[in-house]
Amino acid sequence: MFNLRKYRKFLTKNERNKVYLRKNTAAGKAIADSKFKTKRLLSKRGVSVPELLARFKNETDLNNFRWENLEGNFVVKPESGYGGEGILIIRKRGKWAGEWQKMNGDVVTTQDIKLHCQEILAGRYSLHAMPDTVLVEERIKIHPLFLSLTKSGTPDIRVIVYNKVPVMAMFRIPTEKSGGKANLHQGALGLGIDLATGITTFGVEGGDTTIYRIYDFNKKKNRKVNGIKIPFWREILETAIKCQEAIPSLGFMGVDVVLDKDKGPEVLEVNARPGLSIQLCNKAGLRARLEKVDEIEVRNVDHAITLAKYLFGEKFFEKIEEKEKRKLIESVETIRIKIPKGIKPDNFKILKKGKHRMVEVEAKIDTGALRSSIDEGLAKELGLSAEDRVLYYRHYRSALGKGHERPVIGLTFWLNGRKIATTVNVADRTGLKTRFLIGRLDLEGFLVNIKKEKK
């Protein structure tokens, strides 16, 4: 059945252009549209980028360059290209002098490369159909984990950042069909990524066809598209956030990160007009996620990552360990809440599970409430409401019309054996039977037994 409510959460092209692209100034777009300006600015701000080997602004620069000095393993691209157009990837030297081997094994000559550079200079691949500049940069040495997934180019990770918060990410894998380029519209594979864990979830080919398996060249068989753990996940998120800090005039941006086996995460480019196919890879809407972080004041990189984890974590790691099952719960349940290190509440017995320290609390299951909430006194007693643990403040209006701000904190609890990492409101629940309330956002997969309400 068509779920209209679900699809309203998806961001359309018109909404992107009319609402969110207005967060990007002309100056910010000019930086993003120039891969050279982006590379220079990010490098100054301490963000790692592939090394620039040469830059040709005209035919004279091109003719004076000594291609024989290159050892292979380089990329030729237009400075103002878009959609992966005009990118030539060279893997190594050919058998004879003046020959080069592309990623798919095809051989090109130095003269072929120069002719390609002339087309770039003429503006054939330019975003604005104007004369362009040629960049020659080092090709990333693919991280060993990814070698088994492609023989046609370098995979990358696209992260959408809005208001300094990563809101969605996908793992893009080049194919022969895509010509070794990690662009979905050219035929690359796109795998959604759980922001909390860095684990892949769903997959599409070419931006629209759903896929469930991907070929593993090492094991010589297909493997599920879900469950692939992306290395250096936190570092990748940090890198994406730092890009927006370096270019604050781009409030809504896509960051393309590659993993070099020696250098770790490096930024290929930033995109001021990121495509929307990433929603299909994640089976989730960008619109709903953007609205959640629209007015939050993000304090620093750690705060941004915490927000991304608690607001947009897919809980997919649990689906890997066990299939999602509907579990019957009562209207009041005993839950276990994770508490910080060093906290020793007087009225609770501390339980331990691995590295986690927990306490048991009775919670009301309330499907009429959207979000979960915790009593402010309980939150303080458990060390959960310290100012550095508050993610942001949510504005509420009482029945009398008075406005007030409620702190929102990140919290992890276990309900009926299931681990739930979420955000909860801190509220005054004095006089109520339970000091914790679980709203329907945290009840996905559960069945509530309304016949046996505990007194």
ABEGO torsion letter per residue (X at the ends): XBBAAAAAABBBAAAAAAAAAAABBAAAAAAAABAAAAAAAAAAAGBBBBBBABBBABAAAAAABBAAABAEGBBBBBAABBGGBGBBBBABBBABBGBBBBAAGBBBBAAAAAAAAAAAAAGAABAAGBBBBBBBBBBBBBBAAAAAABABEBBBBBBBBBGGBBABBBBBBBBAAAGGBBBAAAGBBBBBBBAAAGBBABBBBGGABBBABBBBAAAGBBBBABGBBBBGAAAAAAAAAAAAAABAABABBBBBBBBBAAAEBBBABBBABBBAAAAAAAGBBAAAAAAAAAABBBABAAAAAAAAAAAABAGAAAAAABBBBBBBBBABBBBBBBBBBGBBBAABBBBBBEABBBBBBBBBBBAABABBBBBAAAAAAAGAABAAABABBBBBBBAAGBBBBBBBBBBBBBBGGBBBBBBBBBBBABGBABABBBBAAAABGBBBBAABBBX
